[in-house]
Amino acid sequence: MIPASGNCWNAFIFDNFESGVFPSLLWSTSGDGSWFIDDKKTIGGSYSIRSPDMSDLEGFYSLAQSNATIVTCTDFSGGSLLLNILAGFTTSSVDFLSISIDGRRVITIVDGTEEFSTVSIQISSGRHVIDFSYNQNYIIPNLSELFPSISDNFFGAGVVWLDNVSITPGPAVADYLPCLI
């Protein structure tokens, strides 16, 4: 679901989620579970947003995707998207986070991390739908049922945290230019 008409970013925006409310007017969430406010992992402040834990899927090759979405307005002059990402993927799944603009994947993060990483993407002018998609491709069954002595956390799906999301106006670019900082 895309935010309602008129709920778009067209100027400098900074969202560190300290309001404790998500989704807000500028954000939406959709797919197999909703993103939500979380206070466990942040890069300063009390809150970030977190993808859902989709580890309750059963069987081999279960696929799930959950999106957090923002939209720039038609009068957006172009600029930079800057955010902090913590990808807490585990070894029992083939998880990844993709950032897509207008359905075109511009960056994919496949390796889990223990620290937040900063990502910057140059965005051209105009209206754009920006999706942060957590994709969980569960490749082995819930082995904790077969081996109860092993922690569920080891075999659970990972999650992703986003914090300090900003869109700053700047020179318009012809294409999307991702950069891990």
N, C-alpha and C positions, 0 to 999 in steps of 0.2 A: 504494500500500500504506500502510495506517494502522499506526502503531506498535502492538505487541502490547498486549493488555489489561493494565492496570496501569501502562503507560508513558505517563503523561499529566502535565500540569502542573496543580497545584492551589494552589500558593503562589508566593511570589516566586521567579522563575527568571531567571538571567542567563547567556547563552551567548555568549561572545566567540570561541569555536572554538579557543582556545589549547591545548586538549588535542591538537589535530592529528588528531582522529578525527571522521569524518562518513561516513555517518549514525551517530548515537549512539542510546542507548536511547529518547530522547525525540523523535527525528526519524526521518522516513522519506523516501525519494526514489523517484519513479516516472515513467513516461512514456517519451518518446523521448530517452533518455539520462539519466544520473544526475548530480545535483549532487555536488560534491566540495570538499574542503579546498583552499585556494589561498593562496599567499603573495605574489602579485603586487600585489594591491590590498587594503589594510586601512585602518581608521580608527584605528589604534593597535594595538599588538600585532603578532604575526607572521602571524596567519591570519584568513581569512574563509571563507565558502563561496561557490562560484561555480556558476552554471548551466552546462550543457554547451554546447559550440560545435556547433551543428547545421548548419554551413555545407556539409557534405558531401552534402546533399540535392541531387538532380538535378532539372532541368527547371523549368518555370513552375509557380507556385502550389503549391509544396510547403508543407505545413503540418506543424508539429511543436510539441509541448508537453512540458515537463518540470516536475515539481512537487517542491518541498521542503515537507513537511507536519509540523505539530505538532498535538497534541490537548490540550485542557484536560479535566480530570476532571469527573465529575458534581458533585462537591462544590466546584468552583471558585466563589468568591464574587463574581466579576466584577472588572473592573479595566482596566488599560491594557496594550496591546501597543505597545512602542517598539522601533524598529530603525533601522539605517542602511542605505541602499540606494545602490548605484552602478549606473546603467543605461548600459552601453556599447553602445548601438545604433548601427548604421551606416546609410548612405544607400541601400544596395542591398536592404534588406529592410524590412518593416513589422512590426517587433518590438514587443512590449510585455510588461510585467510586470503581472500582476493579483494582488491579494490577496483571497482569498475566505474567508468564514466560513460554514460549513455550506452550501457550494455557492452562496452569494450573494456576488457581486462587490461589494466595498466600496471598492476603490480600484484605479485603473488608471494606470500610468505609461507614457507613449508616447514621451516625448522623452528622447534620450540625454543624459548629463551627463558632465562631467569630474571632478566632485567628489561625494562622498557627500552624500545628503540624509537628513534625519531624518523618519521617519513615525511618527505616533502614532494608534492606533485604540482607542477605548473598546469593551470587550467585556462583554456581559451575563453573568450567572452561569450555571453549568451546563456540561455537556460541549459542546465545540465542536471541529470539525475546521477548522484554519486552513491553507489552501493558498497557497503562494507559487508562482505559475505563470508560467514564462517561455514565451512564445508566439512562435514564429518563423514568420512568414508570408512565405516567400521569393517575391518577385514577379518577379525576373529570373533568367535562367540564369547559370551560372558564366561570366561574361564574360572572366575571365582566360584561359580556354581559347581564346576568340576573339581576345583581345588580350594575348598573353603578356607584353608589356612593362609592363602595369599590375599593380600589387601585388595579391596575393590578399587582403591585409588590407582593402583598400578594398571589395572585393566580398564579403567574408565576412560571415556572420551575426554579430550582436552577442552579448554575454553580460551577465549580471547578477551582481553581488556583494551579499551580505548580511553584515552584521557587527553585533555588539553587540545581539543580540536579547534583549529582556526582557519578561516579563509580571509586572506588579506588581498586587497586590490593591488594590482601591479600592471606591468606591461602585458598586453595580450600576447599570447603565444599561438602558433599555428597548430600545435598538437600537444598531447599530454606528455610531460617529461617527468617520470618518476625518479626519485633519488632517496636512497637510504642514507641517513646522516649518522 
